[in-house]
Amino acid sequence: MSRPLARAAAGTALLLIPVVAGAQTVRRLSLGDAVRRAVTQGTAAQVARTRVQQADARVRQQRSALLPSIAAAALRSGRQFNTATLGFEFRGPDGKPFFDPRGMVMGPVNTVDIRARASLNIFDPGAWQRIRAVASTAHVAEIDLDVVAEEAAAAAALAYVGAARGDAQVGARSSDSTLAAELVRIAQDQLAAGTGIALDVTRARAQLAAVRAQLIAARSERDRAHLDLQRALSLPADSSIDLTDSLSALAAGEPRAEEATSARRPELLSLAAQRIAADEQIRATRLERLPVLSAFGDHGPIQGAGGAFLPTYSFGIQLAVPIFDGFRREGRLDEQSAQRRELDLRTHDAERQIDFDVRTALLDVDTAREQGDAARERLALAEQEVSQARDRFRAGVVGNAEVITASLSLSQARTQLVDALAAQLTARIELARARGNARDVK
């Protein structure tokens, strides 16, 4: 794990201290905490780190081609052979053959051989280049870890905004319920005083029942959003999250300086590293045309049937020169060159896509900000309308139909403002993702 990720993990561990309430674990979580946890402890980030470990292990495996290979073996064997297969005859002083010319079965010849063997590639440029190619691939895996971290951070931030939106919707419906209950009380008081009518009470109670149904639906939506956040953060399903950042507080903050500057997307860095790895692999394949110089040797005691163990050895230096492999190497080079051209095309397309993503995100940020301003203005007017209608109702000038109509408009204004704030935060997160700094979202 890199040092920045380690520091982030340590900070997250301190911030995410669970608080036990009854049988349920409650975690106090800010937007920054959610992003850091997704980057350091999320399942996707952990899987990406295991891929880095796998790539490092492949580098060690490839490096073994340049290290000595040492092995030991013990062999006990017996063999019979046909003398006619020797290819020559043994004759005595009288010129007669020792063995039957038609062949004789000799043996078995029993041996025991205990031997150590060693070999070493002295000069193998292809192996050296393959190590560099695999190391480049390992570097790609490290950069891909940043790609996964960016996606995990953005997903966690969006899930946090969804959960905050759910909390805000519950708060808005609770305010609607409070207002509806107040209208019921006013209508009942006026009916008891003889200045109201039963229709106003019935109308107010119907409005209260409708608001309660909306509150139940909002609570269900909020609970689902919290479950989505727990899933994005790899938290247990039986835990509970207490959001320390409200939707309005997050939307009120301006983008930080690091969020306002353009940064390189890790996808581009990954594609650049992949192109380097592809070039290294092409060079490794071309260097396979060069000779390979290796040394080998073995030493150990061997025993014949009934004899003593006598040490024997063999050694040598071998020069292997590749001449023709049926154009297999040329086919690999063609395939690798095509893959390299594909990476060039993907890089060009990614650069254009990132430019479109940033421009689109900037448009969404501006639109969401203007919609938020309009929603705030509408909410203020709706609150003023409810206040004026309520005063008229209390004075007995009109029935509560105007108040109920105004309260419906206020409920819609609250919902619109919540949606506008959520859209504003979503646009900021998408802009950070487009610029490659979603991990800096706070």
Secondary structure, DSSP 8 states (H G I E B T S, - for coil): --HHHHHHHHHHHHHT--EEETTEEEEEE-HHHHHHHHHHHSHHHHHHHHHHHHHHHHHHHHHGGGS-EEEEEEEEEEEEEEGGGSSS--B-TTS-BSS-TT--EEEEEEEEEEEEEEEEEEE-HHHHHHHHHHHHHHHHHHHHHHHHHHHHHHHHHHHHHHHHHHHHHHHHHHHHHHHHHHHHHHHHHHHHHTSS-HHHHHHHHHHHHHHHHHHHHHHHHHHHHHHHHHHHTT--TT-EEEESS-HHHHHHS---TTTSS----HHHHHHHHHHHHHHHHHHHHHHTTS-EEEEEEEEEEEE-TT---EEEEEEEEEEE-----TTHHHHHHHHHHHHHHHHHHHHHHHHHHHHHHHHHHHHHHHHHHHHHHHHHHHHHHHHHHHHHHHHHHHTTSS-THHHHHHHHHHHHHHHHHHHHHHHHHHHHHHHHHHHT-GGG--
